[in-house]
Amino acid sequence: MNIIEILNLVHEYRELDEEGNEAEALRAVDGVSLTVEEGEFIAILGHNGSGKSTLAKHVNALLTPTEGTVYLSGMNVAEHKPIWEVRREAGMIFQNPDNQIIGTSVEEDVAFGPENMGIPTEELLKRVEVSLEKAGMAAYRLHSPNKLSGGQKQRVAIAGMLAMRPKVILMDEPTAMLDPVGRKEVLETMHELNRQEGITVVFITHYMEEVVDADRIVVMKDGKLVMNGAPREVFSRLEELEECHLTAPEVTRLAAELKKAGLDLPDGVLSVDELVNALCRLK
Amino acid sequence: MIRDITLGQYYEADSVIHRLDPRVKLAFTVIYIVSLYVGEGVLAFALAASFLAVIIILSKVPVSFMLRGLKSIFILMIISVIFNLFLTQGEEIFHWWIFRITKEGIRIAVRMVIRLILLIMGTSIMTLTTTPSRLTDGLEKAFGFLKIFHVPVHAVAMMMSIALRFIPILIEEVNKIMKAQQARGADFENGGLIKKAKAMIPLLIPLFVSAFRRADDLANAMEARCYHGGDDRTKLHPLKYRKRDAIAYLVLFAYLAAIILLRIFTSELIKIVP
């Protein structure tokens, strides 16, 4: 079943001059159609300004389309009222961990979403506990968010999403401001939630290393969808990726160079182990 | 480092006073201030002081913490004592050159010092024993009735709690910008007042820009989490009156009644024995 259905989406940012007339219209998203299946882990790759964040913000109605329609669980996102029925279906994690934590303690922050939904107190307590457990942050329940590391803050934000019981979690470059350890923490947490809870994940990034385990990769360039396929398939089209200003992981590039030099290797190698195995089998 | 500072002056301890509903403590603060100005005479001040002493002992907050608050008003106190002492007209008991001290002056000065000390200590009880988030919750509930007059009580409380969360983050940001500007040769230390004020401009502009960006991000994050104002909102830890809060209210009103009675009684006394 398709949980997200994007049809011919166009979004223009309008710039007004001093008299309030339209001076310039910038097409951030230019005719994108995309469907996401329930339970899928989909990665949206793209260089800065490729329109990937703008695209994601249409799914939970933070932005409304200039043209086209977005459906989430059968709801027409732009027209559905009340709007929070859409937003509780699709949670969103943002780039800056500091700017999305509202509560003065971890548990208060996790409760913020369901509090807005009007969940009764007893149920709230249960949800906070379960969500923190799932995000691996149960030990920090009463801590102040200011004292946590970046990766931990993002996991608090993830717990805050889980407490709303969404079907989809949209992640808008959640790892961009984190150190390697924090990046790994966040990524592993999301994969676990995807596998165990069946939550659909839309993961936006420009780091290709982070998306090798995704079910599907979508590549965006100048507001258009240019590639759409399994990681192996996308990673084997190195030249096209280069045109999108994306750099494939070193292993993938090394394998491609070796292949060019005449070795019999498969296309789109995703991990060091895979390359080692392929090389050992050569003789 | 700077993120570890506790805001306000909350002193963490496990005491009856800490556990009281913030609304009770709010009521205490108001009633205590009123009582200090209603009360007149030695007996009333003795009652007010011992009432406060009992609360301080119950709250388990060290007295040194309480006294710290007095330091900031020490100079103010000295100045007003001097003015009251020398400028009050009345029965003269000491005279040297242009200085004269009167009986009335001494009485007013002493009364004022006692009042100020009790006032500062009494009002600090609330902030010392209540976390900022409970305090905003309490204020939101206590002033909830203003909603009838279209005062956005929930919005104000939400702004307060967001401000509290962002103060340490912005302080850190100021330090970061300061270092970045110093690395580019900015001088924040030397020069006169005007030069120093001018030096703040390269600090304030980036700070404002980043604060607006943060506000924008935060608004998005709040919307993404279904925030739509205070209507139908539930609370993880709702404020609920318990038995101890009822008792506290009783004690509080008994105290106020005693102060008022004392005032009536002493003024009658003065009428009878002039």
Contacts between the chains, C-beta under 8 A, distances in Angstrom:
chain1	res1	chain2	res2	distance
A	60	B	224	5.8
A	62	B	220	5.9
A	62	B	223	6.3
A	62	B	224	6.4
A	82	B	228	7.6
A	83	B	228	7.8
A	84	B	226	3.9
A	84	B	228	5.9
A	87	B	223	7.2
A	87	B	224	6.0
A	87	B	225	7.3
A	87	B	226	5.0
A	88	B	226	5.5
A	91	B	224	6.8
A	91	B	225	7.4
A	92	B	221	7.8
A	92	B	224	4.2
A	94	B	217	6.3
A	94	B	220	6.9
A	94	B	221	5.7
A	94	B	224	7.8
A	96	B	214	7.8
A	96	B	217	5.9
A	98	B	169	5.6
A	98	B	214	7.6
A	99	B	214	5.0
A	99	B	217	3.7
A	99	B	218	5.3
A	99	B	221	6.5
A	100	B	217	6.8
A	100	B	218	7.0
A	100	B	221	3.6
A	101	B	165	7.3
A	102	B	162	6.8
A	102	B	165	7.1
A	102	B	218	7.2
A	102	B	221	7.1
A	102	B	222	6.3
A	102	B	225	7.7
A	103	B	133	7.9
A	103	B	165	7.5
A	104	B	131	7.8
A	104	B	132	6.7
A	104	B	133	4.6
A	104	B	161	6.5
A	104	B	164	6.3
A	104	B	165	5.3
A	105	B	133	7.2
A	107	B	236	6.6
A	108	B	133	6.6
A	108	B	236	6.2
A	108	B	237	8.0
A	111	B	236	3.9
A	112	B	222	7.9
A	112	B	225	5.7
A	112	B	227	7.6
A	113	B	225	4.0
A	113	B	226	5.9
A	114	B	234	7.7
A	115	B	233	5.6
A	115	B	234	5.3
A	115	B	235	6.3
A	115	B	236	6.4
A	116	B	225	6.2
A	116	B	226	4.2
A	116	B	227	5.0
A	116	B	228	6.6
A	116	B	233	6.0
A	117	B	226	5.5
A	118	B	232	4.3
A	118	B	233	6.6
A	118	B	234	5.3
A	119	B	234	5.8
A	120	B	234	6.1
A	121	B	234	6.2
A	121	B	235	6.6
A	121	B	236	6.8
A	121	B	237	7.9
A	121	B	238	5.8
A	124	B	234	6.5
A	124	B	235	7.9
A	124	B	236	5.1
A	125	B	236	6.9
A	128	B	236	6.7
A	145	B	165	7.8
A	146	B	3	4.3
A	146	B	4	8.0
A	146	B	165	7.9
A	146	B	168	5.5
A	146	B	169	7.1
A	147	B	3	6.2
A	147	B	4	6.8
A	160	B	225	6.7
A	161	B	225	7.8
A	164	B	225	6.8
A	164	B	226	6.9
